[in-house]
Amino acid sequence: MAGSLFHLKPIIHVDTDGKYSSVSSARTIGKSMTAMAEYLQNKYASAPMWVTVLHGRFAERAEELSEELKQKLNIAKLEMMRISPVLGVHTGPGIVGAAVVPADVMRDLW
């Protein structure tokens, strides 16, 4: 049973000050991406958002997360990017995540 802890996929939140906090965890990547999308939906409701989906070497899962976020969020701008290998050293190549910012905050950067 102790070995099953290593199969958990943590879902973390990083606030504007760079502080990390745990949101939840799931046993599969699919469930963790759904939990991530639902967390963001609950946090931002229907506000227009600028979303950047990030991944290590996991582009197909990043596409899946993008599709799930399109269904749950009001996306004004959507990008997909590969993360820096430096971050991948800490997380492994299977990382998938999203950076989400209210669009009105970023409007002048488009």
Secondary structure, DSSP 8 states (H G I E B T S, - for coil): -GGGGGG-EEEEEE-TT--EEEEEEESSHHHHHHHHHHHHHHHHTT-EEEEEEEESS-HHHHHHHHHHHHHHSEEEEEEEEE--HHHHHHH-TT-EEEEEEEHHHHGGG-
